[in-house]
């Protein structure tokens, strides 16, 4: 067990009576915690329900070893043939890969050949509609030595779709007749425009547009251990180690005893602080530059999962559990904020300590760094100190400063950052988010609010097939722009 969760800073004996959780609070919520555990346990045990309710991510650590070896081998083959690999995707299809890249590879991986260890440079696009980055990238990459991986369930998300079409045109012009052999798709196994492209390309050339499936019942933000596996293989990370860490955490987080289940306890304490104490902001602050992108990944995980307008209504149809929106509007969900120590101690920490007391900080502390540094003999208090030790003291000081002002915080301690511990960390947050959804009685596995901006874009861009009611809603509810406020 290499991941430890210290929750002491969330209790009243550190955060004070107004902002800390008491034993009485725990007792009050005890039945809700038991119900959350029991319900998720039942759902996880039923494959049909896991797929129907988008809970199949729970089984990702148990993927077939033969498939993992096949993906690892494929990644090595791609890495040995190409100088650059361009990944196109948005949301979890970008954030999960970027989190893995920054956590598990050398800093400045793309900048120095020695850091890459004969692996290709890795680039991410299709996650924004700003033309600046993609245009510069395509001007400077060699199309004959670039492999392209597009990750999209439907193939219709505007950001990724646009980048993919532009990149395909660039490949076609620069790589020649067999450019399709440099294209890989990770998409729905049966349907969608991207799957259609794969099938059409396969008919022309069996070696073009190879693909892997996005598994049924696995939502984007929970899918790093599905759609991110090829990326891990290409950069030389052991998929088996990542999954082993995730699997170990899955077992820890399925224990019925609240005090032995870190994800359930974490979710419960944060729910109490949110519901009872008004702590609506969730700051994730890793004390590691390598884990900043993991914090960014968590932003999507918590925001999309728990930011919901309606409570969940559980119904049964033909004996099977279904989830619907209830009639009660609750507008639930804590707001996540990504940060990092020690850089942000010189910016938002002032607000954390003395601003409105409405936020909880979760620190991630790393025990050992692979490439630590020692300050030379400067004849002052820093002389002979390891960077890792300085970072540790800074985290302790940050925790102390918050506690001194009755500000709740907690700490996740990693022995070191490696494939196993990173797999543990991701799965811990996924399990904690699932439990938080149960405690809030919401559907933590859909994202209807994301569709509104997409529908507006599709309407304005005249995409075929827009539903009449969507068009009518957009036309009837324009954003009001008064000239006197256009300054």
Buried (B, 14 or more C-beta within 10 A) or exposed (E): EBBEBBBBBBBBEBBBEEBBBBEEBBEEBEEBBEEBBEBBEEBBEBEEBBBBBBBBBBBBBEBEEEEBEEBBEBBBEBBEEBBBBBBBBBBBBBBBBBBBBBBBBBEEBBEEEEEBEEBBBBBBBBBBEEEEBBEEBBEEBEBEBBBBBBBBBBBBBBBBBBBBEBBBEBBEEBBEEEBBBBBBBBBBEEEBBBBEBBEEBBEEEEEBBBBBBBBEBBBBBBBBBBBBBBBBBBBBBBBBBBBBBBBBBBEBBBBEEBEEBBBBBBBBBBBBBBBBBEBBBBBBBBBBBBBBBBBBBBBBBBBBBBBBBBBBBEEEEEEEBEBEBBEEEBEBBBBBBBBBBBEBBEEBBEEBBEEEBBBBBBBBBBBEBEEEEEBEEEEEEEEEBBEBEBBBEBBBEBBEBBBEEBBBBBBBBBBBBBBBBBBBBBBBBBBBBBBBBBBBBBBBBBBEEBEEEBBBEBBEEEEEEBEEEBEEBBEEEEEEEEEEEEE
